[in-house]
Amino acid sequence: MIKKLAGSIREYKTPVFLTLFFIFAEAVIESIIPFITAKLVNSMQLGEADISFILKMGGILVAMAVASLSCGGIAGYTCAKASAGFSKNLRHDMFYNIQNFSFKNIDKFSSSSLVTRMTTDVNNVQMAFMMIIRIALRAPLMLIFSIIMAFVMGGKLAIGFVAIIPLLGGGLLLIAKFAMPAFRRVFKKYDRLNESVEENVRGMRVVKGFSREEYEKRKFGDASEDICKDFTKAEKIVALNGPLMQVCIYFNMIFVLSIGSWFIIGGRSSIAVGEISSMLTYGFQVLMQLMMISMIYVMLTMSAESAKRIAEVLDEKPTIENPKNPVFDVKDGSVSFKNVNFKYQKHGKEFALVGANLEIKSGMTVGIIGGTGSSKSTFVQLIPRLYDVTDGEVAVGGINVKDYDLTALRDAVGMVLQKNILFAGTIKDNLRWGNENATDEEIIEACKLAQADEFVSTLKDGYDTYIEQGGTNVSGGQKQRLCIARALLKKPKILILDDSTSAVDTKTDALIRRGFQNYIPDTTKIIIAQRISSVQNADLILVMDNGKIVETGTHEQLVKSSEIYREVYEQQTNGGEDNE
Amino acid sequence: MSNQKLPKGMNTGKKINVKSLGRVIKLLFSFYPKLVTITGICILVSSVVSSIPAVFLQKVIAIIDNYFKQNKGNLGDGIWLVAKKEIVPLLIILASMYVISIILMTVYSLLLAKITQGFLSKMRQKMFGIMQNLPIKYFDTNKHGDIMSHYTNDIDTLRQLVSQALPHLLQSGIIVISVLFIMLWYSFWMTILVIFGVFAMLFVSKKIGGGSAKYFIRQQKSVGITEGYIQEMMNGQKVVKVFNHEEKSKKEFDRVNEELFNDGFRANAFANSLGPIIMNIGNILYVFCAILGGILMFVKVPNVGISTIVAGTFVPISISIVVPFLNMTKQFTGNLNQLSQQINSVAMALAGAERIFELMDTKTEEDNGYVTLVNAKEVDGKIVETDERTGKWAWKHPHQADGTVSYTPLAGDVVMSDVDFSYVEGKQVLSNVSIYAKPGQKVAFVGATGAGKTTITNLINRFYDIEDGKIRYDGININKIKKSDLRRSLGIVLQDTNLFTGTVMDNIRYGRLDATDDECIEAARLAGADSFIKRLPDGYETMLNNNGANLSQGQRQLISIARAAVANPPVMILDEATSSIDTRTEAIVQRGMDKLMEGRTVFVIAHRLSTVKNSDVIMVLDKGRIIERGSHDDLIAQKGTYYQLYTGAFELE
């Protein structure tokens, strides 16, 4: 996992090494500074220091401070570059890999989880990375330096550490060990709480409609109190860090003072007075570093979860890849299904589609009717190879879809998904998704065909009207028409509309279909619809039920032969005969 | 959660309002008056206590030094016994101070954990409580992501503020002040030097801090843009695939990603350098102090400090002053460094607090209604209020003029007369709309998107208030009816279904909290949802997450119909309730719906004309006006817009 993530450092290896180098230098200087200051203070205290000595030592100290400052500054700079660069590359690698995902891969992760992985998780890892290269090297380094210096300076006095270090280290580890799972639990609950707020905000009309404000407040209050309790518990564990640390520092001080004075005055050792004060300084440093190390430990384990989630995305192999010697030319818009079975999960029990056999000639209009869950969408998504069949074969233009270059195949198959999405940008920008180089005339033509031109031209900025993210500033029906226009601009050989006119009124719907007949007669049109009127005139209508094509035929045939079809038809026309 | 809008304080670059800090502290006090006071005192005392030991430390060292010098050569246990009497009491005082300090620290650390989390929880609840009472308009005009970020980002900044920044500020502030006082006590001359150093630090941190703040704001903006782009692309990933748009979206992503890198890199570079710089200025200051002390000692300039003024003796500075002074310089700059580290999080927290207060200060929905809905029964032909659930309801209408109370049975008679309405001033959405719905009638609205169909229903349940005209419910002006009771008497099923996390049963029960399981199942049966629910893995106990993501749109819709059914209201509003259900399922639902609608006043909005056909009255709306009204047959005979809509689909082909 670490190896996988480290692979994203790439061009930022130099700043990483520079950071390590300068941090190392800074740590060395920083450990020597107290040594020199101790010397200065000692000699001043002993009355040995004259001005020139003070100036000399002062000069050295200033030079060291400047050196330490430069090293620290440079390290801060390179570290910022390295960590920002690392996270940039992580996002880049994830995004690029996701672009290769098939629908199956996307379904596996869900888009909201991908967003969290690319944002929150990357942030966590970036923070941890920064910690690692700034402190993870520095803290143990300083620890070792300080201990060595303490022994060099204080000799036997340094024994105090031997007692304290395991105590503090053990204590900190224990705290980290208890705190971590507690925090992990809390964060999960916290996420859930936020989800429920989101739910509440989204469903505010329902809440108010049922006058459930008080109920919601109670529910939220309980959840919030619950988290508060758990969170307090977790924080209390961590809160012990400070006092524990303090206990150790203070213990060390008393120890050094009492033993030190006993040693010196009792004539047991030849240590000097100044050594006692530098022992105190080093003692403090040693403990600080231990504290740092425990902090890093907590940080790292907390971000390990994020790192794992990132690695999952990076490791994900696209389930659909381009074939070795792909066919680039899609001959025509004919489609054939041969004994196609399909299930979404490899080991799933239920087939979403069973025994599909069908021949569609180029230029035909095919309608598909069926209830929710009858696998209509599944069926059409196999055509542009958004999913791969489990058994059997789907062919377009007489060639198995698996043999085509993916881009070529999908360029030839225009599809308007059931879940329509427009992107932030002008209407023109959105339409050009269909064809980057489309001229204004082509755009207007496509919109006319999709019956979108009329409303677009009434907008103040016309085709330059800015569409908000998710297309929130156009109505459902308008969105659908723009999405159809976008697909038309591709000039596809096969056009698939997956329930794409459900929010469009029947008249406009009819106009769109008439346009198709007149202007793109050679394009194969596959239309999934709820309304019989949308498919009534199709050359071929499929009735789907429960993952099977149960009936095929024209409207007239099906009204006679298919019970399901007739039932729907009659329901929609209320018997039919009282309409003219 | 990402939203492209930035926290407002940061976005506009306007000065952060320090008043918010006062308000946060005030709230803290109001939630936990005792605990906050105790914590404050603990921090205060422990900061003071922890700066005193330095003096004792120095004293002990001085004593050792003294003995060492005086008894050179004959140090031994004998002298130790003498010295012990001086040293041990000092050590005991020192140790007891340490013990006090540790106890105080433990107490306030634990209290802080409690206060922080309690404060956050209370703030969340307060915010949520206010939010529940905000008018629908607030939710219609603010992005949901933006509302959400109050609960995530903004609350998180408060957590930082209360648990870290405030205690640190208090602690470091006290230490800085007390150390400054001790320094002044010892020597003015050297204190002046230290103050110069402080100015240098302030200058540098302002320069760097300013730069870092600038880039942090930019970074924040880039984060918003990048996250927005990521969110958009992840949601539209399938569309990207269908249009072979992968390469283009990669290119655009690289652009925003690079920008984020640049801003993030700069912001962090500044922030990272601040620490070493302040620390090393501290080191240099330390050296200068040593040099100045040395010079003063040699030149024998009389020392001036509070202590000398008090004592009235002005002797040259001695080593016994210079050495502790040097230590204090270290402590002083160390704490200044600590303070500087907190500035960023305080600024962030203030921006967050401001946004939270903004939400809290938003005007909540007003409700001056005094007519309430009560259980009723009929005694001797008169309606009487009762506590038991009779299934019969009445409006309890107290008359202020004469103090009497009258009861009107709940029937579901809705009259709108000459209603005008606009969401935004100057953009009339409804003009002169009049509707009469008798109890048990089915009224349908037909018309293009934006014609004002949904708006009418928004007015009946007072999601929005009308500008002109009147709406009467059972003869009572709806402005007089308590909003919660008004809405309780109206069932709504919307096109966008919203289910809540919980079991299917919980979701149905949402319609009426005291409904029994059997009643819920009965309602589901009525809505035609029973058969599919039974086939779910855990039946009615199946957990729904994420707005029922594991169900199809149609199934979600059926549950929401069942939810409305269990509420059993006399008036129902069905806003495109069946549009997501396929026609075959609708046929099944229709039977349930017909049963559901029986005896109720129903307002139906649908674009599928088969759904509205058998309504008693159909209103055709266009641009906020009712242009046709009548039964299906009437309207067909009129051969107007409805006729065209209805027949359009057939005659065109």
Interface residues (C-beta under 8 A of the other chain):
Chain A: E26 I33 T37 L40 V41 M44 Q45 G47 A49 D50 I51 I54 L55 M57 G58 L61 V62 M64 A65 V66 S68 L69 C71 G72 G73 A75 G76 Y77 C79 A80 K81 S83 A84 G85 S87 K88 R91 H92 F95 Y96 I98 Q99 N100 F101 S102 F103 I106 S111 S112 L114 V115 M118 T119 M130 R134 R192 L193 N194 E195 S196 V197 E198 E199 N200 V201 R202 G203 M204 R205 V206 V207 K208 G209 F210 S211 R212 E213 E214 Y215 E216 K217 F220 G221 S224 E225 I227 C228 F231 T232 E235 K236 V238 A239 L240 G242 P243 Q246 V247 Y250 M253 I254 L257 S258 G260 S261 W262 I264 I265 G266 G267 V273 I276 S277 L280 G370 G371 T372 G373 P384 L386 L406 T407 R410 D411 M415 L417 K419 N420 I421 F423 A424 W433 G434 E436 Q469 G470 S475 G476 G477 Q478 R486 K490 S502 A503 D505 T506 K507 D509 A510 L511 R513 R514 Q530 R531 I532 S533 Q536 N537 I564 E567 V568 Q571 Q572 T573 N574 N579 E580
Chain B: M1 S2 Q4 P53 L57 V60 I61 I63 I64 D65 Y67 F68 N71 N74 L75 G76 D77 I79 W80 A83 I87 V88 L91 L94 A95 Y98 S101 I102 M105 T106 S109 L110 L112 A113 K114 T116 Q117 G118 L120 S121 R124 Q125 F128 G129 M131 Q132 N133 I136 F139 H144 I147 M148 Y151 T152 S163 T226 E227 G228 I230 Q231 E232 M233 M234 N235 G236 Q237 K238 V239 V240 K241 V242 F243 N244 H245 E246 E247 K248 S249 K250 F253 D254 N257 E258 L260 F261 G264 F265 R266 A267 N268 A269 A271 N272 S273 L274 G275 P276 I277 M279 N280 I281 N283 I284 Y286 V287 F288 A290 I291 G293 G294 I295 F298 I319 V322 V323 L326 A448 T449 G450 N461 F463 K483 S484 D485 R487 R488 L490 G491 I492 L494 N498 L499 F500 T501 Y510 G511 L513 N546 N547 S552 Q553 G554 Q555 S560 R563 A567 S579 I581 D582 T583 R584 T585 E586 A587 Q590 H607 R608 L609 S610 K613 Q644 L645 T647 G648 A649 F650 L652 E653
